[in-house]
């Protein structure tokens, strides 16, 4: 264990935080859905509470979809993935923030 841990190391580069190809489409769909929700609210067909909940739900769903797309596209030999998967550092949520999207704040 320790002997070999001092013999090699991993490096991380910007290219390792690969952006999922589906991200742009997923974000556009979410933005369009939020516009539709806002239009329904402006027409009086939805209360402010409903609008708020649906917008939050839309972005939470989109965050989950981007995370799934990121998981699907990550190479198991990607150093960021290996650190996260091994439990050494970080989590999939932090990888998502690097390569996918921040999520709700």
C-alpha positions in Angstrom: 0.0 0.0 0.0 2.1 2.9 1.3 5.2 1.9 -0.7 3.4 2.1 -4.0 1.4 5.2 -3.0 4.7 7.2 -3.0 5.7 5.9 -6.4 3.0 7.5 -8.5 0.4 10.2 -8.5 -2.5 11.4 -10.5 -2.8 14.8 -12.1 -6.0 16.7 -12.9 -6.4 19.0 -15.8 -9.3 21.1 -17.1 -9.9 18.5 -19.9 -10.7 15.9 -17.2 -13.8 17.8 -16.3 -15.5 16.8 -19.5 -18.8 18.6 -20.2 -21.6 16.2 -21.1 -22.8 16.7 -24.7 -26.4 16.7 -23.6 -25.9 19.6 -21.2 -26.8 22.4 -23.6 -30.0 20.7 -24.8 -31.1 19.9 -21.2 -30.5 23.5 -20.1 -32.4 24.9 -23.1 -35.4 22.6 -22.4 -35.4 23.7 -18.8 -35.3 27.3 -19.7 -38.1 26.9 -22.2 -40.2 25.0 -19.5 -39.6 27.9 -17.1 -40.8 30.4 -19.7 -44.0 28.3 -20.2 -44.5 28.2 -16.4 -44.1 32.0 -16.2 -46.5 32.5 -19.0 -49.1 30.4 -17.2 -48.6 32.4 -14.1 -48.9 35.7 -16.0 -52.2 34.5 -17.5 -53.5 33.8 -14.0 -53.7 30.0 -14.5 -51.2 29.3 -11.7 -50.6 30.8 -8.3 -47.2 32.2 -7.3 -46.6 29.2 -5.0 -47.3 26.8 -7.8 -45.0 28.7 -10.1 -42.3 28.7 -7.6 -42.6 25.0 -6.9 -42.7 24.1 -10.6 -39.6 26.2 -11.4 -37.7 24.6 -8.5 -38.8 21.1 -9.6 -37.8 21.9 -13.2 -34.3 22.8 -12.2 -33.9 19.9 -9.7 -35.0 17.5 -12.5 -32.5 19.1 -14.9 -29.7 18.9 -12.4 -30.5 15.2 -12.0 -30.5 14.7 -15.8 -27.1 16.5 -16.2 -25.7 14.4 -13.4 -26.9 11.2 -15.1 -25.4 12.4 -18.4 -22.1 13.2 -16.7 -22.0 9.7 -15.1 -22.8 8.1 -18.4 -19.9 9.9 -20.2 -17.2 9.7 -17.5 -14.3 7.5 -18.3 -13.6 5.1 -15.4 -9.9 6.0 -15.8 -10.6 9.7 -15.5 -8.6 11.0 -12.5 -11.5 13.1 -11.2 -13.8 10.1 -11.4 -11.3 7.8 -9.8 -10.8 10.2 -6.8 -14.5 10.5 -6.4 -15.4 6.9 -6.9 -12.7 5.7 -4.5 -14.0 8.0 -1.8 -10.6 9.7 -1.6 -11.8 13.2 -2.5 -15.0 14.8 -3.7 -18.3 13.4 -4.9 -20.4 13.1 -8.0 -22.1 16.4 -7.0 -18.8 18.2 -7.0 -17.8 16.7 -10.4 -21.2 17.9 -11.7 -20.4 21.4 -10.5 -17.1 21.3 -12.4 -18.3 19.8 -15.6 -22.1 20.0 -15.6 -24.0 22.7 -13.7 -24.0 24.3 -10.3 -27.6 23.4 -9.4 -29.9 25.4 -7.2 -28.3 28.0 -4.9 
